C-alpha cells in the first residue's frame, strides 16, 4: 500500500495530487502549528477591543480611524506634558513657590496664545492644501520642543517650550475640527463622529497615556515623563501620514463669518448670485422718491438706503463664498464658552485650593485632586455618550437647560463649599460642556452647507479654547479659598448664561422680498 504524503491542504490522493475542496481532511493530531498563548490573547484583548471601536461603522474605509489614532496621540501628549509640568511646577514646590511658578507659566504661555489663537481659524480658511502636513507638523514640532525640554528642564526654557507645546496642541484641535467633516463615514452623522473622537481621546489618550506618564514620573522623576511624549508624538506623526488625501480642503470650500460677529442679514436660498448688485440700490432710491409722506421707520426696519447697502454686502459675500454663522450655532457656542471657562477655572483653581488647605498631607492633596479630576472625566464621558446616542431635541432649549443646571451646581458649591459639592460642580460643568458641544455640532451640520462646515468647526473650536484659557487665568488670579473661588465662578457663569439666554430669545431679522 503506497504511503500517503501530507501537504498544507491535507493528505495527497493516490496520484500524488493535493486534495480538492471536497476531499479536505483535518490535519494530523501531531500537527505543531503555533497558536498564541492564553496569556498573550488576554493581554492583547484590550487592544483588539479599542481597535474594533476605532474602525467600527466604516471608519477604516473612510479614513476616520487614522484621524482617531491621531486624536488619541494628541490627548496622550497633552496628558503626559501635564504630568511632567505638575511634578515640576506644583508638587515639588511649596504653596507660594508653586503658585508663582504656575502664574509665570500662565503669563508666558497663555498671554501670547491669546493673541495667536484667534488667527489660527481664519488662517486655515485660506489654506487649500497641506492640512495633513500641518497636522503632522504639530507632532514634529512637539518632538523638537520635548527634546529641548529634556536638555533644559530646570531653566527658563521650560516656559517658551511650554508655549510652543500649547500652540501646537490647540492648532491640532482646530485642524482636527476642520478635517473631520471630510472623513466622516456615510453610516454615522457628524455629531456621533465628534463624540467618538472625544470619548476615545479621553479614555485611551488622557486616561491610558496619562496613567503611563504618571507611573514613570512616580518611579523615576517628572523629567522622565517627557520620554513618553516623544514616543506618543512619533506614533501621532505616523498616524498623520495614514490620513487619506481627501482630508485636504479644496478651492471651492466656503468660509464663515466670526461666530461672535454682530448678527446681520442672513443669506437666503432665493438670493441670486447673478443679479446686478446695483439693482437693489436703484429700486430703493426709486421707492424712496415715490413716497410722498414717508412713515416713521421702526428700529427693526432699516431705511431703504441702508437695506440696499446691506443687500450689496450680502451679495458680495455670496460671490466670495462667505456665509454667516448660524444664529442657533451662536447660542450654542456661547453656552460652550461659558462651560469651558468654568472647567478651565476649576482645573487650575482646585489644585491651588487643595495645596493651600492646612492640615492636608501630599497624598490627601493628591486625593482631593483625583476626586475632582475623576468627576470632570466622568462628566465629559457621560456628556459625549449621551449626546451621541440620545436625540437632544431643540438645541437652544437643550443648552439653556444644561447650562442652567451647571450654573445651579456652581451656586450650591459657593453657598456650601466642600469637596463633595466641588466634585458635583465639576461634573455638572464638564457634562454641560460636552452636551453643549454636541448641540453646537448638530446646529452647524444642519444650518450650514457642507462646504462651509470645516471653517465653522475651526472657528468655533478656537473660541472654545480661548474661553478655557480665560477660565484658567481667573483660577490663578483669585485667592485659593473654595468659597471665594466659587462665588467668582458663579458670577462668570451667570454672565455667560445671560448672554446665551439673550441670544436664544432674540429672533434674527430675516430679509423679506
C-alpha positions in Angstrom: 0.0 0.0 0.0 1.6 3.3 -1.0 2.4 5.9 1.6 0.2 8.9 1.5 2.1 12.2 1.8 0.8 15.3 3.7 0.6 18.8 2.2 -0.8 22.0 3.7 -4.3 21.2 2.4 -4.4 17.6 3.7 -3.2 14.2 2.5 -2.5 13.8 -1.2 -4.5 11.3 -3.1 -3.2 8.1 -4.7 -2.0 10.0 -7.8 0.2 12.4 -5.7 -2.1 15.4 -6.2 -3.4 17.8 -3.5 -7.0 17.1 -2.4 -9.9 19.1 -3.8 -12.3 21.2 -1.7 -14.5 18.2 -1.1 -11.6 15.9 -0.1 -10.0 18.2 2.6 -9.2 16.5 5.8 -8.3 17.7 9.2 -4.6 18.0 10.0 -3.0 15.1 11.8 -3.0 15.0 15.6 0.7 15.6 15.8 0.5 19.0 13.9 2.6 21.6 15.6 1.0 24.8 14.2 1.9 27.6 16.5 -1.0 29.2 18.3 -1.0 32.3 20.5 -0.8 31.5 24.2 -3.7 32.3 26.5 -1.7 35.0 28.3 -0.9 36.7 25.0 -4.5 36.6 24.0 -5.7 38.1 27.3 -3.1 40.9 27.2 -4.0 41.8 23.6 -7.7 41.8 24.2 -7.9 45.5 25.3 -6.0 46.5 22.1 -8.4 44.4 19.9 -11.4 45.9 21.6 -10.2 49.5 21.2 -9.2 48.8 17.6 -12.8 47.4 16.9 -14.2 50.6 18.3 -12.0 52.8 16.3 -12.7 51.0 13.0 -16.4 50.5 13.5 -19.2 51.9 11.3 -16.9 52.2 8.2 -14.3 54.4 9.9 -11.4 52.4 8.4 -12.7 52.8 4.9 -13.4 56.5 5.2 -10.1 57.3 6.9 -11.6 58.3 10.2 -9.7 55.6 12.0 -6.4 57.3 11.2 -7.7 60.6 12.5 -8.9 58.8 15.6 -5.4 57.4 16.3 -4.0 60.9 15.8 -6.5 62.4 18.2 -5.7 59.8 20.8 -2.0 60.6 20.4 -2.7 64.3 20.8 -4.6 63.7 24.0 -1.9 61.5 25.3 0.8 64.1 24.6 -1.2 66.7 26.5 -1.7 64.4 29.4 2.0 63.4 29.6 3.0 67.1 29.5 0.6 68.0 32.2 2.1 65.2 34.4 5.6 66.4 33.8 4.8 70.1 34.5 2.7 69.3 37.5 5.6 67.4 39.1 7.9 70.3 38.4 5.8 73.5 39.0 3.4 72.2 41.6 4.1 69.2 43.7 7.8 69.7 44.1 7.5 73.2 45.4 5.8 74.9 48.4 2.5 76.6 48.0 3.9 80.0 47.4 6.6 78.8 45.0 4.2 76.7 43.0 1.7 79.5 42.8 4.4 81.8 41.5 5.7 79.2 39.1 2.3 78.4 37.6 1.4 82.1 37.5 4.6 82.7 35.5 3.8 79.7 33.3 0.3 81.1 32.5 1.7 84.6 31.9 4.4 83.4 29.5 2.2 80.8 27.7 -1.4 82.0 27.8 -0.8 85.7 27.1 0.9 85.0 23.7 -1.5 82.2 22.9 -4.5 84.6 23.4 -3.0 86.7 20.6 -2.2 83.8 18.3 -5.3 81.6 18.8 -7.8 83.9 17.0 -5.6 83.9 14.0 -5.5 80.2 13.6 -9.0 79.7 12.3 -9.0 82.5 9.6 -5.5 81.4 8.5 -6.8 77.8 7.9 -9.7 79.2 5.8 -7.1 80.4 3.3 -5.1 77.2 3.2 -6.5 74.9 0.5 -3.8 72.2 0.7 -1.4 70.7 3.2 -3.7 70.2 6.2 -2.3 66.7 6.6 1.2 68.1 6.6 0.0 70.8 9.1 -1.3 68.0 11.4 2.0 66.1 11.2 3.9 69.4 11.8 2.1 69.8 15.2 3.6 66.5 16.4 7.0 67.1 14.8 7.3 70.5 16.5 6.4 68.9 19.8 9.1 66.3 19.5 11.7 69.0 18.9 10.4 71.0 21.8 10.4 68.0 24.1 14.0 67.2 23.2 14.8 70.9 24.1 13.0 70.4 27.4 14.9 67.3 28.2 18.2 69.1 27.9 17.0 72.3 29.8 14.2 71.1 32.1 15.0 73.1 35.2 15.6 76.5 33.5 13.8 79.3 31.8 13.5 77.2 28.7 10.5 75.5 30.3 8.2 78.5 29.6 8.7 79.2 25.9 8.8 75.4 25.2 5.5 75.0 27.1 4.1 77.9 25.0 5.1 76.1 21.8 3.5 72.9 23.0 0.3 74.6 23.9 0.1 76.4 20.5 0.8 73.1 18.7 -1.9 71.3 20.7 -4.5 74.0 20.1 -3.6 74.2 16.5 -4.2 70.4 16.2 -7.6 70.9 17.7 -8.6 73.5 15.1 -7.1 71.4 12.3 -8.9 68.3 13.5 -12.2 70.1 13.6 -11.8 71.3 10.0 -10.7 67.9 8.7 -13.3 65.7 10.5 -16.3 66.5 8.1 -14.3 65.3 5.1 -13.5 61.9 6.8 -17.0 61.3 8.2 -18.2 57.7 7.4 -21.6 57.5 5.5 -23.1 55.4 8.2 -22.9 57.9 11.1 -23.5 61.6 11.3 -21.2 64.4 12.3 -22.4 64.6 15.9 -21.6 60.9 16.6 -18.3 61.2 14.8 -17.1 64.1 17.0 -18.4 62.3 20.1 -16.5 59.2 19.2 -13.3 61.2 18.7 -13.7 62.9 22.1 -14.6 59.7 24.0 -11.7 57.7 22.7 -9.3 60.6 23.1 -10.2 60.9 26.8 -10.3 57.2 27.6 -7.2 56.0 25.7 -5.3 59.2 25.3 -5.8 61.2 28.5 -6.5 58.2 30.7 -4.2 55.5 29.4 -1.2 57.6 28.4 -1.7 59.9 31.4 -1.5 56.8 33.7 1.7 55.6 32.0 3.3 59.1 32.3 2.2 59.3 36.0 3.8 55.9 36.7 7.0 56.9 35.0 7.1 60.2 37.0 6.4 58.3 40.2 9.0 55.6 39.6 11.7 58.0 38.3 11.4 61.8 38.0 8.9 64.1 36.3 11.6 64.8 33.7 11.5 61.2 32.6 7.8 61.5 31.7 8.9 63.6 28.7 10.2 60.4 27.0 6.5 59.3 27.0 5.7 62.4 25.0 8.4 61.6 22.4 7.1 58.1 21.9 3.4 59.1 21.6 4.2 62.0 19.3 6.1 59.7 17.0 3.1 57.5 16.8 0.9 60.5 16.1 3.3 61.6 13.4 2.9 58.2 11.7 -0.9 58.3 12.1 -1.0 61.6 10.2 0.8 60.0 7.3 -2.0 57.4 7.1 -4.8 60.0 6.8 -6.2 59.9 3.2 -5.8 62.6 0.7 -9.5 63.6 0.7 -8.9 65.3 4.1 -7.4 68.2 2.2 -9.6 71.2 1.6 -10.5 72.3 -1.9 -10.7 75.8 -3.5 -14.5 75.5 -3.6 -14.6 75.3 0.2 -16.6 78.1 1.8 -15.7 80.3 4.8 -17.9 81.6 7.6 -18.0 84.8 9.4 -16.8 85.2 13.0 -19.1 83.4 15.5 -19.1 86.5 17.7 -19.8 89.0 15.0 -22.9 91.2 15.2 -25.9 89.5 13.6 -26.8 90.8 10.2 -29.0 89.9 7.4 -28.8 86.1 6.8 -28.3 84.7 3.3 -31.4 83.2 1.9 -31.9 80.5 -0.7 -33.7 82.8 -3.1 -30.7 85.2 -3.2 -29.3 85.0 -6.8 -25.6 85.4 -7.4 -26.2 86.6 -11.0 -28.3 89.7 -10.1 -26.9 93.1 -10.6 -25.7 94.4 -7.3 -26.7 97.9 -8.2 -30.3 97.0 -8.9 -31.2 97.0 -5.2 -29.8 100.5 -4.8 -31.8 101.8 -7.8 -35.0 100.2 -6.6 -34.5 101.5 -3.1 -33.9 105.1 -4.4 -37.0 104.8 -6.6 -39.1 103.7 -3.7 -37.8 106.5 -1.6 -38.6 109.1 -4.3 -42.2 108.0 -4.8 -43.0 108.1 -1.1 -44.7 111.5 -0.7 -45.4 111.0 3.0 -42.8 108.6 4.4 -43.8 106.8 7.5 -41.5 106.8 10.5 -39.0 103.9 10.4 -39.2 101.4 13.2 -36.0 100.2 14.8 -36.5 96.7 13.4 -36.9 98.0 9.8 -33.9 99.9 8.4 -34.1 102.7 5.8 -34.3 101.7 2.1 -30.7 103.0 1.5 -29.3 101.1 4.5 -31.2 98.0 3.4 -29.7 98.3 -0.1 -26.2 98.6 1.2 -26.7 95.5 3.4 -28.0 93.6 0.4 -24.9 94.6 -1.6 -22.7 93.4 1.2 -24.6 90.1 1.3 -24.3 89.5 -2.4 -20.6 90.3 -2.3 -20.2 87.8 0.5 -22.0 85.2 -1.6 -19.7 85.7 -4.5 -16.7 85.2 -2.2 -18.3 82.1 -0.7 -18.6 83.6 2.8 -21.7 82.5 4.7 -22.8 83.9 8.1 -22.5 81.8 11.2 -26.0 80.3 12.1 -27.9 82.1 14.8 -28.6 78.9 16.7 -25.0 77.9 16.5 -24.0 81.3 18.1 -26.3 80.5 21.0 -24.8 77.0 21.4 -21.2 78.4 21.1 -21.8 80.9 24.0 -23.0 78.0 26.2 -19.9 76.0 25.2 -17.7 79.0 26.0 -19.4 79.5 29.3 -19.0 75.9 30.4 -15.4 75.7 29.2 -14.5 78.8 31.1 -15.8 77.0 34.2 -13.8 73.8 33.5 -10.7 75.8 32.9 -11.2 77.7 36.1 -11.6 74.6 38.2 -8.7 72.8 36.6 -6.3 75.4 37.9 -8.2 76.7 41.0 -8.9 73.3 42.7 -5.2 72.4 42.5 -4.2 75.5 44.5 -7.2 75.2 46.8 -6.0 71.7 47.7 -2.4 72.7 48.1 -3.2 75.7 50.3 -5.6 73.7 52.7 -4.0 73.5 56.1 -3.5 70.0 57.7 -3.6 68.0 54.4 -0.6 65.8 53.5 0.7 65.4 50.0 -1.3 62.3 49.5 -4.5 63.9 50.8 -4.0 66.8 48.4 -3.5 64.3 45.6 -6.7 62.5 46.6 -8.6 65.8 46.5 -7.4 66.5 43.0 -8.1 62.9 42.0 -11.8 63.2 43.1 -12.3 66.5 41.2 -10.5 65.2 38.1 -12.5 61.9 38.1 -15.7 63.9 38.4 -14.7 66.0 35.4 -13.7 63.0 33.4 -17.0 61.2 34.1 -18.9 64.3 33.2 -17.1 64.7 29.9 -17.5 61.0 29.1 -21.2 60.9 30.0 -22.0 64.1 28.0 -20.4 62.8 24.8 -22.0 59.3 25.3 -25.5 60.8 25.9 -25.1 63.3 23.0 -24.1 60.5 20.6 -26.9 58.1 21.4 -29.9 60.2 22.6 -31.7 62.8 20.5 -31.4 66.1 22.3 -34.2 68.0 20.6 -34.2 71.7 20.1 -30.6 73.0 20.5 -31.5 76.3 22.2 -33.7 74.6 24.8 -31.0 71.9 25.4 -28.1 74.3 26.0 -30.2 76.6 28.2 -31.4 73.7 30.4 -27.9 72.0 30.7 -26.1 75.3 31.3 -28.7 76.3 33.8 -28.2 73.1 35.8 -24.4 73.7 35.7 -24.9 77.2 37.0 -27.1 75.9 39.8 -24.4 73.4 40.8 -21.8 76.2 40.9 -24.0 78.4 43.1 -24.6 75.5 45.5 -20.8 75.0 45.8 -20.4 78.7 46.5 -23.0 78.5 49.3 -21.8 75.3 50.9 -18.1 74.9 49.9 -16.6 71.5 50.3 -15.1 68.6 48.4 -18.4 66.9 47.6 -20.1 69.9 46.0 -16.8 70.8 44.3 -16.9 67.4 42.6 -20.6 67.9 41.8 -19.9 71.3 40.2 -17.0 69.9 38.2 -19.2 67.1 37.0 -22.0 69.5 36.0 -19.7 71.9 34.1 -18.0 69.0 32.3 -21.3 67.5 31.4 -22.6 70.8 30.2 -19.5 71.5 28.1 -19.9 68.1 26.3 -23.6 68.3 25.7 -23.5 71.9 24.5 -20.6 71.0 22.1 -22.8 68.2 20.8 -25.6 70.7 20.2 -23.2 73.1 18.5 -22.1 70.3 16.2 -25.7 69.5 15.3 -26.6 73.1 14.6 -23.5 73.6 12.3 -24.4 70.4 10.5 -28.0 71.4 9.9 -27.5 75.2 9.4 -24.5 75.3 7.0 -23.8 73.8 3.6 -21.2 71.0 3.5 -18.6 73.4 2.0 -18.7 75.7 5.0 -18.7 73.3 7.9 -14.9 72.9 8.1 -14.5 76.6 8.5 -17.3 76.8 11.1 -15.8 74.0 13.2 -12.3 75.5 13.1 -13.5 79.0 14.2 -15.8 77.7 16.9 -13.1 75.5 18.4 -10.8 78.5 18.6 -13.2 80.5 20.7 -13.9 77.5 22.9 -10.2 77.1 23.6 -9.9 80.8 24.4 -12.7 80.5 26.9 -10.8 77.7 28.7 -7.7 79.9 28.7 -9.7 82.8 30.3 -11.1 80.5 33.0 -7.7 79.1 33.8 -6.3 82.6 34.1 -9.0 83.6 36.6 -8.2 80.4 38.6 -4.7 81.6 39.2 -5.6 85.2 39.9 -8.2 84.6 42.7 -7.3 83.6 46.2 -7.3 79.8 46.8 -10.4 79.5 49.0 -13.2 77.4 47.8 -15.9 79.8 48.9 -14.4 82.9 47.3 -13.5 81.0 44.1 -16.9 79.6 43.6 -18.6 82.9 44.2 -16.4 84.4 41.5 -17.1 81.5 39.2 -20.9 81.7 39.7 -20.7 85.4 38.6 -18.7 84.4 35.5 -21.0 81.5 34.6 -24.0 83.8 35.3 -22.8 86.5 32.8 -22.2 83.9 30.1 -25.6 82.2 30.8 -27.4 85.5 30.5 -25.7 86.2 27.2 -26.7 82.8 26.0 -30.3 83.4 27.1 -30.3 86.8 25.3 -29.2 85.1 22.0 -31.7 82.3 22.5 -34.8 84.6 22.8 -33.6 87.0 20.2 -35.0 86.2 16.7 -32.7 87.3 13.9 -34.0 89.8 11.3 -34.9 87.9 8.1 -34.9 89.8 4.8 -38.2 89.9 3.0 -38.6 90.1 -0.8 
